[in-house]
Amino acid sequence: MISALQKAYEEEISLTGKEIIKQIIDNANIAEKEEVPMCQDTGFTVVFVELGQDVHIEGGSFEDAIYEGVRRGYTEGYLRKSIVRHPLDRVNTGDNTPAVVYYKLVPGDKLKIMVAPKGGGSENMSAIKMLKPAEGVEGVKQFVLDTVLAAGPNPCPPIIVGVGIGGTFEKAALLAKESLLRAVGKPNPSPELADLERELLISINKLGIGPQGLGGRITALAVHVEVFPTHIASLPVAVNINCHASRHKEIIL
Amino acid sequence: MLENISMTPIRLKTPVTDDIIKQLRIGQKVLINGFLYTGRDAAHAKLVALIDNGQDLPITLNGQIIYYAGPSPAKPGRIIGSVGPTTSGRMDLYAPKLIALGLKGMVGKGKRSPEVIKAIKQYNSVYFAAVGGAAALISKTVKQCEVVAYPELGPEAIYRLAVEDFPVIVVNDTQGGDLYEEGIKMYAATS
């Protein structure tokens, strides 16, 4: 992440943009040195679990254990509690629980837990659309550009753009989110998709939004695309935007 | 016009007057000194409910600046946790009523509605952007912090922050200028 920001600092032509990227790098260094959050929005805890099918979990509910981990992490780590118990009555749960947990059953006897807290500002600017198959790759590109342009300064650019193409309505959104788990700028292993990622990144950075939306060439640091087979009638596209505070941690038990 | 903007920041001390606000132009770097009042969605809803009922507010808005932010908790021995700006657009429905009562500035991130931009012009106010996500760096400029209203809202309470050289950039000025519009126009590539 820091190396991506340093490269962005070199490439940005706007002086204000450069200064902002410098502030972001300085901020990350302060946060690391002083062990404080880089952003006050320490997010909704999103957890991806890969459970080996030979693993047997004993001693209570696995999901409760995850919630307890979130509770302790956010309380003992002085992280902000940003979750309300109901989307309409909006009372804070006080301990950042629950988490959003996704499970995948995989071969083997390992348990992999990946934690990716997601801030509200960039999440709010994400979007999904069910395109017509006839709109093809051009339709996909246009929707990604439209979403980033509409988001403008709100998701704290420079951003990382996660794109999910295919599957069903909800699968496309999940693909977009999963693509953000990749190391920043690591291309998709498929050469065609890697080309699409590169092309989208160039187009996004021509929009002129720039760091914090104040004008400049570095709007996105990376575009990550994931695809999945889809229905003969469908072309779902989801765009999940991540701010420059891309925070991920994984552990294998 | 943006090309001529100096990178040298201007120092501003709160409370601020109309004369000072009127001199600010989009793209200018400003260092705020004095006090900032934090306020997010929940606090704004409460303030505007009081205004609508003709009741007194728990803080004086005249000449003051509101910072759209909800800090993370302070670690022991620290003044405040990390405290970067939140998305200002969520406060757009409330902001014009506060501006009409003399609020001279707002600090946040992201675009404002036409209604807010109009109120900024009409009542001589200003909208500043702070760097979203630079929350640890920004927290260094906070020298004192106390909750002055709505402690029950936790991170959404109104905190009064004593700040020194709190760094912001002018986005919407009294002339109707909008840095988000001008910046993108200047840097969009045609080819």
Interface residues (C-beta under 8 A of the other chain):
Chain A: I13 S14 L15 T16 E19 I20 Q23 I24 D26 N27 I30 A31 E34 E35 V36 P37 M38 C39 Q40 D41 T42 Y78 L79 R80 K81 S82 R90 N92 G94 G120 G121 N124 G152 P153 N154 C156 K206 L207 G208 I209 G210 Q212 G213 L214 G215 G216 R217 C243 H244 A245
Chain B: L2 I5 M7 G27 K29 A42 A69 G70 P71 S72 P73 A74 K75 R78 G81 S82 V83 G84 T86 T87 G89 K109 G110 K111 A129 V131 G132 G133 A134 A135 A136 L137 I138 S139 K140 G154 P155 P167 I169 V171 L179 Y180 E182 G183 I184 K185 M186 Y187 A188 A189 S191
